[in-house]
Amino acid sequence: MLEGTSQFRLLGLEASPYTMKVQSYFKFKDIPFEWITRSLANEKLFQKYAKIQLIPLVFFPSGETMQDSTLIIERIERETGGTSIHPEDKTLWFLSCLFEEFGDEWCNKLMFFQRWFYAADAKATGARLAHDRLEGKWYRSIVKPAVAHLMVKRQVPRLVYSGGNDTNIPQLKQSFENLVAILEMHFRERPYLLGGRPCFGDFGLWCNLYEAWTDPTAKSYIENNAPHLVLYIQRMLTPSDQGPFEALDALAPTLTPILKQEWLHAFCHGCRPIIRPFILARVRPG
């Protein structure tokens, strides 16, 4: 266990959606934290405390560490006061959790395929990752192009693990464009997903939209087609309480299309071969 500190420490990367998800939550809750860019300079620290090779890595003031962004937020939300990200209304609470899962799992695929499928995006991201990896090193400008090339060479083959193949990419592209269109309509009427303040679902949904917005191809599409979504993406960098959650009836006209077209048709249908055996196992007698 790490020796206790006076505040949280967030070790990750700006190019990591789940690092940014935790950072946004910290800012909303007004929780002081130290940002640590994962780089060669602190790789020993990461390897000493990380249980898996994923970021973020959050150091708690107690000295404990956690890495799953969803579990980090859930734990801190239980242990701290202030404005809650969970609606009191049980239906809204369920929808918030649904969107958190949808954002974490499906929207990550919509971001990831564009980041590494298009050459311009892969090149730009490789450069960002190399820049951060070499933070503080005198030779950064010299070796950065080579490191960026290695980053791209390593990441592009991983497209297949997120469903990014020749068969699925047209469907992922259509899903992304459809989601952008629906969210644009939704955010014309409100600052956050369920009304006047961010809910649990906002952090899961936003983090991958933000990362898409930082990449050339998706950024161009979003900014040319969804100005209110752009404002939402920017707003969530420093989210604030602007009012209460809305009633379900007020939210339904623009939330329902997302649930029907993207959650049910795209996300759940695409995952059906994976989750079906687990469903059958739960309903079979004995």
N, C-alpha and C positions, 0 to 999 in steps of 0.2 A: 504493500500500500504506500502511496505517495504521502509524504509529510504534508499535513494540512496547510492550506493557504487561506488568505483573507477573502478571496473571491473565486469564481469559476474561471477556468481556463479552457478555451475552445481551440483545439488544434485541428486544422483542416485546410481547405483550399477554397478560394472564391469560385473556382470552376466546379466545385462539388455541390450538387443540389441539396444534399442532406446536411452539409456544413452550413449552408446559407439558411436552411430551414430552422436550425437551432439558433443561429444568430438573429434571425427575424423574431423568433419567440423571446429571446433574451431582451431584445430592444422593446418589444411590446410590454413585457412585464417589468421593464426598468431594472433589470438585474445586471449589476456590474460584472464585467468579464474581461479577461485578457485574451486577445486574438493572437494565435501562434500559427503562422504559415508553415505547413508541412514542407520541409526542405531537407537537403543534405545536412544542413547545420544542426537540425534537431532530430535526425533519424534515429539516433541511439535512444533518445527519450521516447519516441513513438514505439520502437520495437520493445522497449522495456515494459511498457504498460498496455500496449494493444493486445487484445486477445485474438483479433482477426485483422487481416490486412485491408481494413476499410476505414474511411473517415466519415464523420468526425470522431475524434477522441476527446471526450469531455472530462476534465479533472474537476471534481467537486471540492468545495472548501474543506470537507471532511478528509480528503485524501483519496476517496474512492474514484474509480473511473468507469465510464460507460461509453458505448459506441453506437447503439441503435437510436437513431434520432427520435423515433416514435416513443420508445420507452423512456428516453431522457426527458422529453416534454411531459409525458404522463406522470413521471415521478415528481418532477419539479412542480407541476401543477397541483399535485396532491399535497405537497409540503410547503407551499407558499400561499400567501393571501393575495389580495389585490383583485383586479378585474378578471373574472373567470373566462376562459375560452370555451367553456361548455354551457350551452343553453339549458335552462331549467326545464323547458318543454321537452319531453322525452322523444317526440318525433323529430324535432330539430336536432336533438343530441345524436340520435341515430344517423340522420343525414350528414351531420358534421363528421362523424366517424367514417361513414361510407365514402365521403369525398376525400378524407385523409388517406384512406386505402387506395382509392382510385388514383389520386395524385401520385402517391409513392410508387405504385406498381405500373399503372397504364401510362400515365403522362411521362414517366421516365423513359419508356420505350419510344414515345413520340418525339422526345428530345434527343435521345441517344442516337437514333438512326440518322437523323439529320446532321448531327455533330460529326459523325464519322463516315457517313456515306458520301457526302458531297466533298469534293477535293478542297475547295476554298475553306470550308468549315473545319475539316480535319487539320489543315495547315495552320489556321488561326488558333485552334485549340491546342495543338502541339506546341506552338510558340508560347501560349499562356502558361501551360504546364511546365515547360522548360524554364521559363523565366522565374516561376515560383520555386521550382526545384533547386535552382542555383542561387537562391537569395543569399546575399552576403558574401558570395565567393568572388574573389578578384578576377577570376577567369570567366565569369558568366558571359560576357559579350563574345568571347572567343569560341566557347564550346556550345553556346546556346543553339545554333542551327543544327548541329549534329544530334544533340539531345532531343530537340523538337522532332527531328526525323525518326529517331528511335521510338518516341512516344506514339507517333502516328502508326508506325510499323507494328507496334504492340497492340494498339487499341482497335484498329480496323478489323482484324480477324475476329474480335469479340462481338461484332455485330450479330453474328449468328446466335449468340446466347441470349440476345434480347429480341429475337424474332426478326432481325433485319436481314432477310434474304430476298432473292429476286421475286419470289411469290408474294411475300408479305409487305414489301416496301410500298407498293401502290396503295394498299389498304391502310397502312400507317399514315401515309401522306394525306389520304382523304379524311381519316379520323382527325388528324391534327387540324386541318382546315375547317372541318365541321365544328370541332370544339371551339376554335377561335371565333367563329361566327356566332355561336350560341352564347359564349361568354361575353362577347361584345354587347349583345342585347341585354344580358343580365346586368352588366356593370354600368349601363346607362342610367340605371335607376337607384343604385346603391354603391357605397364604397367597398363593401366586403361581401363575401359569399352569402351570409345569412342576415345582412343588414348593416347596422351602424358600427360594429366592431368585429375584429377577426375571431373566428372560431377555430377549433382544432383542424377542421377540414381545410381552412385557408392555407395553413402552413404546408400541408402535404401537397395541395394543388399548386400553390404559388411557386414552390422551390424549383420545380422542373420547367414551369413556364418562364421563370426568370432566366434559367440557364439557356433555354431556347432563344430568348430575347437577346442574350449576349453573343449568340453565334450569327454569322452573316446571313445565311439563307432564311432562317426562321425570323430573325429580327426584321429583315426587309418585308417579309410577308405580314407579320403582325402590325408593323408600323404603317403599312399601306392599306390595311383592311380593318384595323381594330383600335382606334384611338382611345376608347374608354378602357380597353384591356391594357393598353400601355400605361395609362394612368394608374390602374390597379397594380400592375407589376411594380411600378415605381413607388407607389404608396406603401406596399408591403415591405420595402426596405427599412422603413421606420414606421411601423403600424401604430395606430393610436385608437383610443376609444372615442368614437364620434356619435355614439348613440346606442340604443338597445337593439337586440335581435328583433327581426320582423316576425309577423305571424306567418304561418305556413301558407295561408291563402294568398298572401301578397307575393310570396316567393315562387309559388307553384308554376305560374305561366312560363317562366324562363328556366327554372330548375328542372321541370319535368322533361323537356327535350333532351337535356344532358343525361338524365337517368335512363331514358328510353333508348336514345340513339347511341350514346357513348358507353354508359355503364353496362346496360343490359345487352345491347347488340354487339358492340365492339369488344369491351373488356371481358364480360362474362362469357360471351360466345367463344371468344378466342381462348379462354382458359378452361372451357368445358372439358376437353379431353384430360386435363390435369386433375380437376377437382371432382369429376364424376365418380371415380372409384371411391373417394372419401365419403361422398354423399351416400352412395349405395351401401357402404359399410356401416353407416350410421342408421340406415332405415331397415336393413335386413334383420329379421328376428334372430335372436341368439347372439 
